Amino acid sequence: MTTFQAAHTKEQGITFVAVSVRDSLLNDRRDADEMIRQMSRHFGCPAVLVSASLRLYGHQRDIVNFVANNLRRLPWREWRAA
């Protein structure tokens, strides 16, 4: 079983998930896009990836900007996936 850190939340009427990933994942766009697809499917909403060095990647600019400006106040917790 895999564990990961994520913040699944609803802000300003939009539900999304921010997922903590290792820095190297964001170096390969295909890997990052696949992770976004997997996390979006798992949580049923758009996903934004947040690397350890605080680089952000996502397909919806408004959500990426919101995460960038509110990173510390998101409800981060540990999740488990099979």
Beta strands, then each sheet from edge to edge (+ up, - down):
strand 1: 2-11
strand 2: 14-21
strand 3: 47-51
strand 4: 56-58
strand 5: 77-81
sheet 1: 4+ 3- 2- 1+ 5-
end
